Amino acid sequence: SNDVPTTPPPADTGVLVSQDPADYTVLPTSTGFGMNWVLQNTSANAWDANKVDLVFLGALNGMRLHQNWDVYDITATVQPGETYTVDGSLITPSDPGTYGEAWALQQEGVNLCTFWVIVEAQ
């Protein structure tokens, strides 16, 4: 076979620069809110829009806050040192409590940048 072995991308090559709302923000129950994360590519390689996906990793106690898909394409290639903004719409559950979701930018199943939000619904 002429298959050329490929080197998997290095893991954890990004950092969370900022997020809004901050973790442990108190929100009313059954309320929609906008989520914003800014991620920076700290690797030597571009995050290629054709290869990198935004992937839902899981929710605290299995309580999902997002309503739509679990995998999205990123909308732009992110060069080393550049930032990429992830915007989403989340909804707090109807029961009071602590809730959260974790997401990652992934390439070929490898997490390039992992990020999350935790909110208090009251």
C-alpha positions, 0 to 999 in steps of 0.5 A, spaced: 500 500 500 502 507 498 499 509 505 503 515 508 503 515 515 500 521 518 503 524 524 497 526 529 496 533 531 499 535 538 494 535 543 492 542 547 495 547 542 490 552 544 488 556 550 482 560 553 483 567 552 476 569 555 469 567 556 462 570 557 459 569 562 464 567 567 464 560 570 459 560 576 455 566 573 448 565 577 442 565 572 435 564 572 432 557 571 429 556 564 433 562 561 436 562 554 443 566 554 449 567 549 455 564 550 462 566 548 469 563 548 475 566 545 480 561 544 488 562 541 492 558 537 498 557 541 501 551 536 506 552 530 501 550 526 494 553 523 487 550 525 485 548 518 478 550 517 477 544 513 480 539 518 478 542 525 471 541 528 468 544 534 465 538 538 461 537 544 465 533 549 459 532 555 455 536 560 455 536 568 450 530 570 448 529 563 444 536 563 445 539 556 445 546 555 445 547 548 439 545 543 442 543 536 448 539 534 454 536 537 459 537 532 460 544 528 465 546 522 470 552 524 468 557 520 475 560 519 482 557 519 486 560 525 493 561 524 498 560 530 498 566 535 491 568 532 484 567 536 478 564 534 471 566 537 466 561 539 459 563 540 453 559 542 446 559 545 445 555 551 439 554 556 439 553 563 434 547 565 428 548 569 431 545 576 435 550 580 443 547 580 450 547 578 450 546 570 456 546 565 458 543 558 465 542 555 467 543 548 473 542 544 476 544 537 478 537 535 482 535 529 482 527 527 479 526 534 485 529 538 483 535 542 487 541 540 483 546 545 478 544 551 474 549 554 467 549 558 462 553 562 459 552 569 453 556 571 448 556 577 441 556 575 437 559 581 
